[in-house]
Amino acid sequence: MKKQVVVVGLGRFGSSIAQELYQAGHDVLALDLDESKVQNSLGEVTYAVTGDATSETLLKELGVQNFDVAAVAIGSDIQASILVTVLLKGLGVPFILARSSSQLHGDTLERIGADKVVHPESDTGRRLAHVEFHPGVLEYMDIASNYGITKMRPPEHMVKHTLEEAGLSGPRDKYGLAVLAIRRGRECILVPSKDEEVRPGDLLIVAGNTEQLGKLHLSPKETAKELPVEPIHRQELNRGES
């Protein structure tokens, strides 16, 4: 399901998360003090803003309190990272992912309410954009732009149905995805047939477009009714400034 996500900090890690989530169909607001970084992100996120995320007034003007997820990707400025996390928690953002630069920094972020603390490596931003923001996804491997392989738990509405009934019989089926294998306990079924039934406890190894992967966990009714999320408009963001 599409979410509204605010990403604070547009370094390598933050930019990677923001771009991946935007390409996956989420509504992404990117925020950074560095105007050049904000300019570089235009066209790669829903909306990019130059501003100080340690200002509670600015966060409220941007409507961050109404967002589903926040990613605090501030790098070396530990004080700002902690303060922004506290502000986001106080504004009631349901899920906060925060980057830490050390074990002590990470422990502090957890104590003040970050739901997930990460110690980023070179490709962590891209991987987390898929693993942490898609329910049921356990692992993700990037193969090409907007295409990857994922290990996931099957959505409830697919359990006790064959792959064909679930819309997963091949790239030309409903979801446009290929099931490479099914992990069932200690057994691994490679390239399962379209008549293979998805059972409780199964793990699916699926390859395909990341946007289609994200739609797997929508109910059939939600999939049919799914509409594009309207972008955040400048007028709405600047309403508090007039």
GUROSE-413692 format. One line per field, with one value per atom (N, C-alpha, C): residue number from 1; atom name; x, y, z. Coordinates in pm, whole numbers, plus 32768, in hexadecimal, padded with zeros to 4 digits. Layout:
N
seq <- c(NUM;...)
atom <- c(CA;...)
east <- c(X;...)
north <- c(Y;...)
up <- c(Z;...)
REM end
This chain:
242
seq <- c(1;1;1;2;2;2;3;3;3;4;4;4;5;5;5;6;6;6;7;7;7;8;8;8;9;9;9;10;10;10;11;11;11;12;12;12;13;13;13;14;14;14;15;15;15;16;16;16;17;17;17;18;18;18;19;19;19;20;20;20;21;21;21;22;22;22;23;23;23;24;24;24;25;25;25;26;26;26;27;27;27;28;28;28;29;29;29;30;30;30;31;31;31;32;32;32;33;33;33;34;34;34;35;35;35;36;36;36;37;37;37;38;38;38;39;39;39;40;40;40;41;41;41;42;42;42;43;43;43;44;44;44;45;45;45;46;46;46;47;47;47;48;48;48;49;49;49;50;50;50;51;51;51;52;52;52;53;53;53;54;54;54;55;55;55;56;56;56;57;57;57;58;58;58;59;59;59;60;60;60;61;61;61;62;62;62;63;63;63;64;64;64;65;65;65;66;66;66;67;67;67;68;68;68;69;69;69;70;70;70;71;71;71;72;72;72;73;73;73;74;74;74;75;75;75;76;76;76;77;77;77;78;78;78;79;79;79;80;80;80;81;81;81;82;82;82;83;83;83;84;84;84;85;85;85;86;86;86;87;87;87;88;88;88;89;89;89;90;90;90;91;91;91;92;92;92;93;93;93;94;94;94;95;95;95;96;96;96;97;97;97;98;98;98;99;99;99;100;100;100;101;101;101;102;102;102;103;103;103;104;104;104;105;105;105;106;106;106;107;107;107;108;108;108;109;109;109;110;110;110;111;111;111;112;112;112;113;113;113;114;114;114;115;115;115;116;116;116;117;117;117;118;118;118;119;119;119;120;120;120;121;121;121;122;122;122;123;123;123;124;124;124;125;125;125;126;126;126;127;127;127;128;128;128;129;129;129;130;130;130;131;131;131;132;132;132;133;133;133;134;134;134;135;135;135;136;136;136;137;137;137;138;138;138;139;139;139;140;140;140;141;141;141;142;142;142;143;143;143;144;144;144;145;145;145;146;146;146;147;147;147;148;148;148;149;149;149;150;150;150;151;151;151;152;152;152;153;153;153;154;154;154;155;155;155;156;156;156;157;157;157;158;158;158;159;159;159;160;160;160;161;161;161;162;162;162;163;163;163;164;164;164;165;165;165;166;166;166;167;167;167;168;168;168;169;169;169;170;170;170;171;171;171;172;172;172;173;173;173;174;174;174;175;175;175;176;176;176;177;177;177;178;178;178;179;179;179;180;180;180;181;181;181;182;182;182;183;183;183;184;184;184;185;185;185;186;186;186;187;187;187;188;188;188;189;189;189;190;190;190;191;191;191;192;192;192;193;193;193;194;194;194;195;195;195;196;196;196;197;197;197;198;198;198;199;199;199;200;200;200;201;201;201;202;202;202;203;203;203;204;204;204;205;205;205;206;206;206;207;207;207;208;208;208;209;209;209;210;210;210;211;211;211;212;212;212;213;213;213;214;214;214;215;215;215;216;216;216;217;217;217;218;218;218;219;219;219;220;220;220;221;221;221;222;222;222;223;223;223;224;224;224;225;225;225;226;226;226;227;227;227;228;228;228;229;229;229;230;230;230;231;231;231;232;232;232;233;233;233;234;234;234;235;235;235;236;236;236;237;237;237;238;238;238;239;239;239;240;240;240;241;241;241;242;242;242)
atom <- c(N;CA;C;N;CA;C;N;CA;C;N;CA;C;N;CA;C;N;CA;C;N;CA;C;N;CA;C;N;CA;C;N;CA;C;N;CA;C;N;CA;C;N;CA;C;N;CA;C;N;CA;C;N;CA;C;N;CA;C;N;CA;C;N;CA;C;N;CA;C;N;CA;C;N;CA;C;N;CA;C;N;CA;C;N;CA;C;N;CA;C;N;CA;C;N;CA;C;N;CA;C;N;CA;C;N;CA;C;N;CA;C;N;CA;C;N;CA;C;N;CA;C;N;CA;C;N;CA;C;N;CA;C;N;CA;C;N;CA;C;N;CA;C;N;CA;C;N;CA;C;N;CA;C;N;CA;C;N;CA;C;N;CA;C;N;CA;C;N;CA;C;N;CA;C;N;CA;C;N;CA;C;N;CA;C;N;CA;C;N;CA;C;N;CA;C;N;CA;C;N;CA;C;N;CA;C;N;CA;C;N;CA;C;N;CA;C;N;CA;C;N;CA;C;N;CA;C;N;CA;C;N;CA;C;N;CA;C;N;CA;C;N;CA;C;N;CA;C;N;CA;C;N;CA;C;N;CA;C;N;CA;C;N;CA;C;N;CA;C;N;CA;C;N;CA;C;N;CA;C;N;CA;C;N;CA;C;N;CA;C;N;CA;C;N;CA;C;N;CA;C;N;CA;C;N;CA;C;N;CA;C;N;CA;C;N;CA;C;N;CA;C;N;CA;C;N;CA;C;N;CA;C;N;CA;C;N;CA;C;N;CA;C;N;CA;C;N;CA;C;N;CA;C;N;CA;C;N;CA;C;N;CA;C;N;CA;C;N;CA;C;N;CA;C;N;CA;C;N;CA;C;N;CA;C;N;CA;C;N;CA;C;N;CA;C;N;CA;C;N;CA;C;N;CA;C;N;CA;C;N;CA;C;N;CA;C;N;CA;C;N;CA;C;N;CA;C;N;CA;C;N;CA;C;N;CA;C;N;CA;C;N;CA;C;N;CA;C;N;CA;C;N;CA;C;N;CA;C;N;CA;C;N;CA;C;N;CA;C;N;CA;C;N;CA;C;N;CA;C;N;CA;C;N;CA;C;N;CA;C;N;CA;C;N;CA;C;N;CA;C;N;CA;C;N;CA;C;N;CA;C;N;CA;C;N;CA;C;N;CA;C;N;CA;C;N;CA;C;N;CA;C;N;CA;C;N;CA;C;N;CA;C;N;CA;C;N;CA;C;N;CA;C;N;CA;C;N;CA;C;N;CA;C;N;CA;C;N;CA;C;N;CA;C;N;CA;C;N;CA;C;N;CA;C;N;CA;C;N;CA;C;N;CA;C;N;CA;C;N;CA;C;N;CA;C;N;CA;C;N;CA;C;N;CA;C;N;CA;C;N;CA;C;N;CA;C;N;CA;C;N;CA;C;N;CA;C;N;CA;C;N;CA;C;N;CA;C;N;CA;C;N;CA;C;N;CA;C;N;CA;C;N;CA;C;N;CA;C;N;CA;C;N;CA;C;N;CA;C;N;CA;C;N;CA;C;N;CA;C;N;CA;C;N;CA;C;N;CA;C;N;CA;C;N;CA;C;N;CA;C;N;CA;C;N;CA;C;N;CA;C;N;CA;C;N;CA;C;N;CA;C;N;CA;C;N;CA;C;N;CA;C;N;CA;C;N;CA;C;N;CA;C;N;CA;C;N;CA;C;N;CA;C;N;CA;C;N;CA;C;N;CA;C;N;CA;C;N;CA;C;N;CA;C;N;CA;C;N;CA;C;N;CA;C;N;CA;C;N;CA;C;N;CA;C;N;CA;C;N;CA;C;N;CA;C;N;CA;C;N;CA;C;N;CA;C;N;CA;C;N;CA;C;N;CA;C;N;CA;C;N;CA;C;N;CA;C)
east <- c(8054;8000;8058;8033;8082;8080;80F4;8101;8137;8121;8160;81DC;824F;82CF;831C;8354;83AE;843B;8498;8525;8573;85B3;8600;8694;86D6;8763;8776;87B5;87C2;8852;8899;891C;8908;8970;8967;88FB;88F7;8896;8807;87F0;876A;8736;878C;8764;873E;8789;876D;86E5;86C6;8642;85D3;85E5;857E;8560;85C8;85B5;8572;859D;8564;84CF;84AC;8421;83CA;83FF;83B5;839D;8404;83F6;8396;8389;832D;829D;8287;81FF;81D4;822F;820A;8214;81D1;81D1;8242;82AE;8328;8346;8352;837E;840E;8469;84F7;851B;8567;8587;861B;865D;86EB;870E;8776;87A6;87F5;8830;8886;8832;882C;87D8;8803;8886;88B6;8886;8883;8851;87BC;8774;86E4;86CC;8719;870C;8729;878C;87B2;8745;86F0;8688;8606;85FD;8583;856B;84EF;84CD;84E1;8523;853C;84ED;84A3;8449;83C9;8363;82E7;82FA;833E;8357;83D8;8429;84A8;84A9;84D4;84D1;8558;8586;85FE;85D2;8602;85D8;8619;8607;8642;85DE;85F9;859C;8599;85F6;85F1;858D;854B;84E3;845B;841F;839B;8333;8344;82E7;82E7;835F;836A;832B;8347;8310;8277;823E;81AC;8175;81BB;818F;8190;81EE;81F6;8193;814D;80EA;8125;819F;81E3;8195;8147;80F9;8092;8076;8014;8055;80DA;8121;8120;8132;8131;81B9;8223;82AA;830B;8370;83DD;8461;84BD;8544;85A5;85E6;8647;86D0;86FE;8778;87EB;87E7;8851;88D0;8940;89BD;8A0D;8A64;8AC7;8A92;8A27;89F2;8998;89D6;898E;8923;8944;88E4;8866;8877;8804;87B3;87F8;87B5;875B;878F;8742;86CD;86E5;867C;860B;862E;85C7;8574;85B5;856D;850B;8537;84DF;8467;8480;8413;83AE;83E0;8387;8334;8374;832C;82BF;82E1;8280;820C;8224;81BB;8161;8188;8133;8147;81BC;81D5;81D9;8188;817A;81F8;824E;82C5;833D;83A6;841E;8497;84D8;8554;85C5;862D;8699;8721;8777;8800;8859;88AF;890D;899C;89F4;8A7F;8ADA;8AA1;8AEE;8A8D;8AC2;8A6E;8A29;8A72;8A38;89C9;89E2;897D;8900;8914;88A3;8854;889A;8857;8803;8839;87F0;8772;877E;870A;869C;86C2;865E;8619;8666;862E;85CD;85E1;8588;8512;850B;8491;849C;8515;8521;84F3;84A0;846B;84D0;8527;858D;860C;867B;86FC;8757;8796;87EC;8878;88DA;8965;8983;896F;8973;89FB;89F6;8A6A;8A4F;8A9E;8A96;8A0D;89CE;8950;88D9;88EB;8881;8806;881A;87A7;8749;877E;872A;86E3;872B;86EF;8681;869D;863B;85BC;85C9;8554;84EF;851E;84C5;84A4;8507;84F1;849E;84BB;8478;83F0;83D8;835E;82F9;8318;82B9;829B;821F;81FE;8214;824B;8260;82E3;8329;83A8;8418;8461;84CB;8555;856A;85EA;85CF;862A;861C;86A6;86B1;872E;8713;8758;8747;878F;8748;8782;879E;873D;8749;86F0;86F0;869E;860B;85D1;8544;8520;8581;8568;85BE;8582;85CF;8592;85D4;85A6;858C;851A;84F7;84CC;84EE;84BB;844E;83D8;8366;8304;82B7;8248;81D1;8188;8116;80A7;8064;7FF3;7F84;7F37;7ED0;7E6F;7E4A;7DE2;7E14;7E96;7ECC;7EDE;7EDE;7EF2;7E7D;7E9C;7E3C;7E04;7E4D;7E2B;7EA4;7E8C;7EFB;7F3C;7FB5;7FFA;7FA8;7F68;7F15;7E9F;7E5C;7DE9;7E15;7E91;7EC4;7EF9;7EFE;7F31;7FC8;8007;8099;80CE;8088;80B3;8120;8143;81AE;81AC;8211;821D;81A6;8157;80E4;8063;806D;7FF6;7FD6;7F75;7F3E;7FA7;800E;8070;80EE;80FD;8174;81F4;81E8;825B;8277;82F1;8317;833D;82FC;8320;8391;8407;847C;8482;844F;8454;83F3;83CF;8380;83CF;83E7;842B;83BF;83BA;8353;8398;83AF;83FD;848A;84B6;853C;853C;84C5;84B8;84BD;84FB;84FF;84CC;845D;8421;844F;84A7;84DD;847E;846B;8414;8391;8340;82C5;8262;8210;81AB;8139;80E9;8079;800F;8012;7FAF;7FDE;8057;808B;803B;800C;7FBC;8016;7FF4;803B;8006;805F;8034;805E;8019;8043;80D3;8122;81AD;820E;81DB;8232;827C;82F2;833B;834B;832C;8334;83B1;83F7;8467;8432;8421;83DB;8434;842F;847C;841C;843E;83EA;83FC;83A6;83A5;8381;83C9;83B3;8328;82EF;8268;8203;8214;81BA;81CD;8249;8263;8217;8213;81CD;8138;80FE;806E;8043;80A3;8082;8036;8055;801A;7F9B;7F6A;7EE6;7E7D;7E0A;7D9D;7D6C;7D26;7CF2;7C9D;7C4E;7BFA;7C4E;7CB8;7D11;7D5E;7D85;7DCE;7D77;7CF7;7C9C;7C80;7C7D;7C5A;7CD1;7D4B;7DC3;7DCE;7DE3;7DF1;7E72;7EAD;7F27;7F11;7F75;7F6F;7F89;7F34;7F4A;7FC9;8018;8093;8079;80DB;80D1;80EC;8091;80A0;80E1;8129;816E;810C;8091;8031;8010;8003;7FE1;8054;80D0;8144;815B;813E;815B;80E3;8079;8001;801C;8075;8090;80E7;8121;817C;8134;80B6;806E;8030)
north <- c(7F89;8000;807D;80E1;815B;81A7;81DE;8229;82B4;830C;8390;8388;83A6;8397;8419;8444;84B7;8483;84B0;848A;8507;8503;8576;8559;85A7;8591;8551;8598;8567;8547;8506;84D1;8454;8405;838C;832D;8319;82BD;82F0;836F;83A7;83B0;83DB;83E6;835E;82F8;8270;8241;8254;822D;827C;8301;8357;832F;8319;82F6;826E;820D;8187;8186;81CE;81D2;821C;8286;82D2;827B;8232;81D9;8166;8142;80D7;8109;818B;81C1;8207;821A;8260;82F7;8341;83D3;8402;8439;8454;84EA;851C;85A5;859F;85E1;85E2;866A;8669;86E5;86E8;8757;8765;87FA;8819;88A3;88D0;8871;888F;889E;8919;8935;88E7;88D1;8888;87F7;87BA;8730;872A;8790;8795;87A4;87FC;880F;878D;8744;86C6;865B;8669;8604;8622;869A;86BE;865C;862F;85CC;853D;852C;84A6;848C;84F1;84E5;8532;8523;856C;8601;8624;86B1;86BD;8721;8737;87C2;87CB;884A;8866;88E2;890F;8949;8913;8945;88FA;8930;88F9;889C;881C;87BA;87BD;8806;8812;887D;88BD;8920;88DB;88D3;8895;88E2;8966;89BA;8992;897F;8958;88CF;8870;87EA;87EC;883F;884A;888B;88F2;8935;88D5;8877;8815;87A3;87A2;873A;86B2;86B2;8634;85DE;861F;85D5;8578;858E;853B;84CC;84C2;845E;83D6;836D;82E5;82BA;82E8;82BA;832E;832E;8390;8345;8370;8339;83A9;839E;8403;83D3;840E;83DF;8441;8490;84F1;84A5;84CC;8481;84A8;850B;8527;857D;85C6;861F;85D0;8596;853F;858C;8606;8656;8670;8694;86AE;862E;85BE;853E;851C;852D;850F;856F;85F0;8653;863D;8622;860A;858F;8527;84AD;84C9;8518;853D;858D;85ED;8640;85EB;8591;853C;84E0;84AE;845A;84AB;8526;857D;85A3;85AA;85CC;8554;84DF;8469;841B;842A;83D9;8346;82EF;8265;8210;8225;81D1;8228;821F;8270;8214;8220;81DA;8240;8220;8281;8244;8292;8268;828A;822C;8248;8242;828F;8292;8244;8215;81C6;8176;8119;80C7;811D;817C;81D4;822A;825F;82AF;825A;81DE;8186;8165;814A;812E;81A5;821D;8297;82A8;8290;829C;823B;81C3;8160;818C;81C3;81EE;8262;82B6;832A;830D;828F;8268;8243;823D;820F;817E;815F;80D7;8079;80AF;805D;80B1;807C;80C2;8070;80B3;806D;80AA;8053;807D;8069;80D0;80BE;8096;8041;801D;804F;802B;8065;8053;7FDF;7FC9;7FBF;7FE4;7FD1;8025;809F;80F5;80B6;807F;803F;7FC6;7F73;7EF9;7F1A;7F79;7F9C;7FD6;801E;8058;7FEC;7F72;7F04;7EAC;7E8C;7E31;7E71;7EED;7F2B;7F68;7F87;7FCE;7F78;7EF8;7E9C;7E2D;7E22;7DBB;7D30;7CD9;7C4F;7C35;7CA0;7C8E;7C76;7C07;7BE3;7C09;7BF7;7C19;7C52;7CA8;7CE1;7CEE;7CC5;7CD5;7D23;7D92;7DE7;7DA8;7D97;7D5D;7DC9;7E20;7E90;7EFF;7F70;7FE1;7FB7;7FC6;7FA9;7F16;7EBC;7E2D;7DDE;7D7B;7D30;7CA9;7C63;7BE1;7BEF;7BBD;7BCC;7B47;7B35;7AC3;7AFA;7AC1;7AFD;7A93;7ABB;7A6A;7A85;7A20;7A39;7A85;7AE1;7B27;7AC2;7AE3;7A88;7A5C;7ABB;7A99;7A39;7A1B;79BC;792F;7924;78A2;7845;77C6;775E;7771;77BD;77CB;77A0;7771;774F;77D1;77C5;783B;787B;7828;785E;78AC;7874;78B9;793A;793B;79B1;7A1C;79FC;7A5D;7A5D;79EC;79E4;7971;7952;78E1;7906;7988;79B0;7A44;7A76;7B06;7B42;7AF0;7B23;7B1B;7AEB;7ADE;7B65;7B66;7BDF;7C3F;7C0C;7C63;7C78;7C2B;7C3A;7C10;7BAD;7B80;7AEC;7AC4;7A37;79FC;798F;7948;78E6;7904;78B2;7834;7840;77CD;77E3;7774;7778;772C;7771;7730;76FF;767A;763D;75E9;7626;75E0;75CA;754B;752A;750E;750A;74EC;756D;7567;75D8;75AA;75E4;75C0;7626;75FE;7658;7661;76DA;76F6;76A7;76C6;767A;7689;7623;7626;7683;76AB;7707;76C6;763F;75F8;75E3;7612;7603;765C;7623;766F;76B6;7733;7781;7758;772A;76F7;7755;774F;77A0;7781;77E7;77D5;77D4;77D2;77D4;785A;7855;78CE;78CC;793D;7946;7993;7960;79A8;79DC;7A60;7A9C;7B03;7B06;7B68;7BBE;7C40;7C97;7D2A;7D7A;7E0A;7E2E;7E8E;7EAF;7EE7;7F2F;7F65;7EF3;7E8E;7E1B;7DCB;7DC0;7D7A;7DBC;7E42;7E8C;7E73;7E54;7E3E;7DB5;7D5B;7CD3;7CD1;7D2E;7D29;7D7C;7DB1;7DEF;7D80;7D96;7D36;7D41;7CDB;7CE3;7D60;7D87;7DFE;7E7C;7E84;7EF8;7F02;7E8E;7E8C;7EC4;7E9E;7ECB;7F60;7F93;801F;807B;8043;8093;8104;817D;81F5;823B;828B;82D3;8335;8342;83A4;842E;8490;8517;8551;8599;85D3;8642;8660;86CF;874F;87AC;8826;8894;88ED;895B;89AD;89C3;8A16;89D9;8951;890E;8917;8909;890B;8994;89FC;8A84;8AC8;8A7C;8AB9;8B05;8ACA;8B08;8B83;8B9E;8C10;8C91;8C84;8CFC;8D46)
up <- c(8000;8000;8000;7FB2;7FA9;802D;8050;80CD;80B3;8113;8111;8169;812D;8172;816D;81DF;81E1;81FB;81A8;81B7;81DC;8251;8282;8271;821D;8201;8179;811C;8093;806E;80CA;80A7;8053;8046;7FF4;8025;80A8;80E5;80D5;80FB;80F4;8065;8008;7F7C;7F44;7F6B;7F3B;7F69;7FEA;801F;7FD9;7FCF;7F94;7F04;7EB4;7E27;7E18;7E67;7E5C;7E82;7EED;7F19;7EB4;7E79;7E14;7D98;7D6E;7CFA;7D16;7D95;7DBB;7DC9;7DB0;7DB0;7E2E;7E8F;7F09;7EF6;7F4B;7F49;7FA4;7F6B;7FB7;7FBD;8039;8052;8084;803D;8063;809E;810C;8154;8179;8157;8177;8180;81CE;81DA;815F;811B;80A8;802A;7FF7;7F82;7F07;7EF7;7E81;7E84;7EF9;7F04;7EE5;7F12;7EF7;7E61;7E21;7D91;7D45;7D72;7D30;7D3B;7DA0;7DB5;7D6C;7D30;7CE8;7C75;7C6C;7C06;7C35;7CA8;7CDC;7D5C;7D89;7DFC;7DDB;7E2D;7E15;7E2A;7E97;7EB5;7F07;7EE7;7F2D;7F6A;7FE6;802F;806F;8062;80A9;812E;819C;821E;8290;8308;8381;83C6;83C2;83FC;8493;84D2;8564;858F;852F;854C;854F;85C3;85CF;857E;8578;852B;8498;845F;83D3;83BC;8415;8405;8405;845C;8461;83E3;83B0;8335;82BE;82BF;8253;8265;82D8;82F1;8311;8346;8363;83C6;841D;8481;8440;83C0;8379;8327;832C;82DC;8322;82D3;8308;833D;82FA;8317;830E;8364;835C;835D;8306;8305;8327;839A;83C5;8395;8326;82E5;82F7;8361;837E;83A3;8368;837B;83F5;83E8;8451;84C3;84AF;8517;8576;85DB;8638;8686;86AF;86FB;86AA;862A;85D4;85BE;85AB;8597;860D;8685;86FE;870F;86F9;8709;86A4;8627;85C1;85E4;8614;863A;86AC;870E;877E;874C;86F2;86BC;866E;861A;85CB;8624;868E;86ED;8732;8757;879A;873F;86BC;865D;863D;866D;865C;85DC;859B;8523;854C;850E;853C;8537;84D0;84C3;849F;84F1;84DB;84CA;8457;843B;8446;8492;84A6;848B;844C;8431;84A8;84CE;853B;8505;8545;851B;857A;85EB;864B;86A1;86EE;8745;87AF;87EA;884F;8813;879C;8756;873D;8710;86F6;8773;87E1;8860;888D;887A;88A0;884C;87CA;8771;8798;87BD;87E8;8869;88C4;8946;8939;88D3;88C4;8867;8835;87EF;875D;8723;8698;868F;862E;8620;85E1;858D;854B;853E;856F;8565;850B;84AA;844B;844B;842C;841B;8387;8335;82A4;826D;8204;81B5;8127;80CA;8043;8002;8012;7FCD;802B;80A9;810B;80EC;80BB;809E;803A;7FCD;7F67;7FA0;7FED;8023;8088;80E1;8149;810E;809F;805F;803A;8022;7FFE;8076;80C8;8138;81A6;81CA;823C;821A;819B;8179;812D;811B;80DF;8142;8171;81D2;8199;81EB;81C1;817B;8151;810B;8170;815F;81BD;8188;8106;80C8;803D;800F;7F89;7F4B;7ECB;7E82;7E02;7DF3;7D7D;7D06;7C96;7C1E;7BB5;7BA1;7B43;7B75;7B31;7B5B;7B63;7BDB;7BF2;7BDA;7BEC;7BD8;7C3A;7C7B;7CDD;7CFD;7D57;7D88;7E1E;7E4B;7ED8;7F15;7F95;7FE4;803D;8037;807C;80AF;8113;8141;80E4;80BB;8062;80AC;8068;80A6;80CB;8131;8163;80F8;809E;803B;7FD0;7FCF;7F6D;7FA7;802A;806B;804C;8032;800F;7F82;7F2F;7EA2;7E50;7DD6;7D7E;7D4E;7D19;7CE4;7C74;7C23;7BB6;7BEE;7C54;7C91;7CD6;7D09;7D4F;7CEF;7C6E;7C0D;7C04;7C2A;7C2C;7BD6;7B6B;7B18;7AB4;7AAB;7A50;7A33;79EA;79CD;7984;793E;78F5;7946;79C0;7A15;7A56;7AB1;7AEE;7B23;7B6B;7BAC;7B58;7AED;7A99;7AE0;7B3B;7B8A;7B70;7B8B;7B7B;7C02;7C29;7CA4;7C83;7CB7;7C99;7CEF;7D6A;7DC5;7E38;7E77;7EF2;7F5D;7FCE;803F;809F;80B2;8107;8170;81E6;824B;8219;8218;81E6;8150;8116;8087;8036;7FC1;7F65;7EDD;7EB1;7E31;7DC9;7D6F;7D09;7C92;7C60;7BED;7BFA;7C60;7C78;7C04;7BF1;7B87;7BAF;7B4F;7B69;7BC2;7BCC;7C1E;7CAE;7CCE;7D57;7DB5;7E24;7E85;7EE9;7F05;7F6A;7FF3;804A;80CC;813D;81B0;8223;8248;8262;8287;8213;8198;8123;8119;80DC;80B7;801F;7FDE;7F4E;7F24;7EC0;7E83;7DFE;7DF4;7D82;7D3E;7CB9;7C6B;7C1B;7C12;7BC0;7BDE;7BA2;7BB3;7C43;7C7F;7D0C;7D27;7CC7;7CDA;7CE2;7C8E;7C90;7D11;7D40;7DBE;7E30;7E2F;7E98;7E98;7E22;7E18;7E4A;7E5E;7E89;7F0C;7F65;7FEB;7FF6;7F86;7F86;7F7A;7FB7;7FA5;7F15;7EE2;7E59;7E42;7EA6;7E98;7E90;7EE3;7EE1;7E5E;7E29;7DAB;7D3A;7D3A;7CD2;7CDB;7D58;7D6C;7D75;7D6D;7D85;7D20;7D55;7D03;7D27;7CCB;7CEC;7D5E;7DB5;7E22;7DEA;7E0D;7DDC;7E18;7DC7;7DFA;7E5D;7EB2;7F0F;7EC2;7EC7;7E7A;7ECC;7E87;7ECA;7F1E;7EE7;7F31;7FB7;7FB9;8037;809A;8067;80BE;80FA;80AC;80D8;811A;8133;8169;81EB;823D;82BE;82B4;8241;8235;820F;81E1;81B5;822B)
REM end
